[in-house]
Amino acid sequence: MSTFQRRAIGVIISCVCVSICLTAIVSSVAYGFVETRHLLIAVVVSTLVSIPATLYVTLQERRLGDALRELKSAHQTLEAMHAEIKVKAETDPMTGLFNREQFMKELAQRRRSTDRGTLLIIDADNFKMINDTFGHLAGDDALMAISEMIHTSVREDDVVGRIGGEEFGVILHHAGAENAPEIAERIRVAVERICYEPRRGWRHALTVSIGSAEFDNHSDTSELLRTADMNLYDAKRSGRNRVVLAEAGKAPLAPDVLVPNTLYPAAVTSA
């Protein structure tokens, strides 16, 4: 017997019992005794009334339960869609990093809420050569490889975003002159060591140039970006594949002998 049936029978029996009790009381008060026919009438009437009433109430309750379950399911679906839309609105579809708009929001928030930090602007060197030589699909592969190296080279609290075609940004949380250079150099070396083969049997060296700028909660965002960009351009002019820090006169961290972006067979040159 189902729960629905047990509940319906229980309600009907309760109604019949209440009706019998009330009929007995009224008959005793009115006539001084209880007539059997009055009790039979009470049983029949209460049964005839309670059965359809119970069925109706139970059916409505079941419909309400179904409606609540559908509403809960719809709410969960909307929450999932909202989360998906939020992710799509905040991330770069190719690399999975923050897109430019979200990265700038994160930069403004970190700048206001921290006493110090460092912004890195990272640009892939000679990237147009890859697209022109091997095509844009190969270029996309290179960008994804570079983005992965950047993401795995920073710390858990740092923020990474793709802020341009082949340009990335990193917000180093609570990082200054004592540890920002080490992290920036770690990124440069990690990208330099990528084993990238845009075409079978051929390897192409991937390198990045990095400019940085330190900030605190009094820094101006526009000035911060301008400083990092200027240091990035200095890294490019100095020969690429190097880091130029925010401090004036700081020597580049890259080695004197730079890795050129030239093509060479994978079988001839080691990784």
Residue pairs with C-beta under 8 A, 6 or more apart in sequence:
4 58
4 62
7 58
8 51
8 54
8 55
8 58
11 50
11 54
12 47
12 50
12 51
12 54
15 46
15 47
15 49
15 50
15 54
16 42
16 43
16 46
16 47
16 50
18 46
19 42
19 43
19 45
19 46
20 39
20 42
20 43
20 46
22 42
23 34
23 38
23 39
23 41
23 42
24 34
24 38
24 39
27 33
27 34
27 35
27 38
28 34
89 102
90 98
90 99
90 101
90 102
91 97
91 98
91 99
91 102
92 98
92 99
92 161
92 162
94 140
94 143
94 144
94 162
95 143
95 144
95 147
95 162
96 147
97 103
97 147
97 151
97 160
97 161
97 162
97 168
98 106
98 159
98 160
98 161
98 162
99 161
99 162
99 163
100 161
100 162
100 163
100 164
102 161
103 159
103 161
103 162
103 163
103 169
103 171
104 163
104 221
106 159
106 161
106 171
107 119
107 159
107 169
107 171
107 221
107 224
108 221
110 117
110 159
110 171
110 173
111 117
111 215
111 216
111 217
111 219
111 221
111 224
112 217
113 217
114 173
114 174
114 216
114 217
115 174
115 216
115 217
116 174
116 175
116 176
116 214
116 215
116 216
117 171
117 172
117 173
117 174
117 175
117 176
117 214
117 215
117 216
118 171
118 172
118 175
118 176
118 180
118 212
118 213
118 214
118 215
118 246
119 169
119 170
119 171
119 172
119 212
119 213
119 214
119 215
119 224
119 225
119 228
120 169
120 170
120 171
120 172
120 180
120 183
120 184
120 187
120 210
120 211
120 212
120 228
121 163
121 167
121 168
121 169
121 210
121 211
121 212
121 225
121 228
121 229
121 231
121 232
122 150
122 167
122 168
122 169
122 170
122 187
122 208
122 209
122 210
122 232
123 164
123 166
123 167
123 168
123 208
123 209
123 210
123 232
123 236
124 142
124 143
124 146
124 166
124 167
124 206
124 207
124 208
125 206
125 207
125 208
125 209
125 236
125 240
125 241
125 261
126 240
126 261
127 139
127 142
127 165
127 166
129 261
130 138
130 139
130 142
130 198
130 204
131 138
131 139
133 198
133 263
134 198
134 199
134 204
138 198
138 199
141 196
141 198
142 196
142 198
142 204
142 206
143 162
143 166
145 194
145 196
145 206
146 166
146 168
146 191
146 194
146 206
146 208
147 160
147 162
147 168
149 187
149 190
149 191
149 194
150 160
150 168
150 170
150 187
150 190
150 191
151 160
152 190
153 183
153 186
153 187
153 190
154 160
154 170
154 172
154 183
154 187
155 172
155 173
155 183
157 173
157 174
158 170
158 171
158 172
158 173
158 175
158 183
159 170
159 171
159 173
160 168
160 169
160 170
160 171
161 168
161 169
161 170
162 168
162 169
163 169
170 183
170 187
172 179
172 180
172 183
175 183
176 214
177 214
177 245
177 247
180 212
180 214
180 245
181 243
181 245
181 253
184 210
184 212
184 243
184 245
184 253
185 243
185 253
187 208
187 210
188 207
188 208
188 210
188 241
188 242
188 243
188 253
188 254
191 206
191 207
191 208
192 205
192 206
192 207
192 241
192 259
193 271
194 206
195 203
195 271
196 203
196 204
196 205
196 206
197 203
197 204
197 266
198 204
201 265
201 266
201 267
202 263
202 264
202 265
202 266
203 263
203 264
203 265
203 266
203 269
203 271
204 261
204 263
205 259
205 260
205 261
205 262
207 240
207 241
207 258
207 259
207 261
208 241
209 232
209 235
209 236
209 240
209 241
209 242
209 243
209 244
210 232
210 235
210 242
210 243
210 244
211 228
211 229
211 230
211 231
211 232
211 233
211 234
211 235
211 243
211 244
212 228
212 231
212 243
212 244
212 245
212 246
213 224
213 225
213 227
213 228
213 231
213 246
214 246
215 224
227 246
228 246
231 244
231 245
231 246
232 244
234 244
235 242
235 243
235 244
235 252
238 244
238 252
239 254
239 258
240 258
241 254
241 258
241 259
242 252
242 253
242 254
242 258
243 252
243 253
243 254
244 250
244 252
245 253
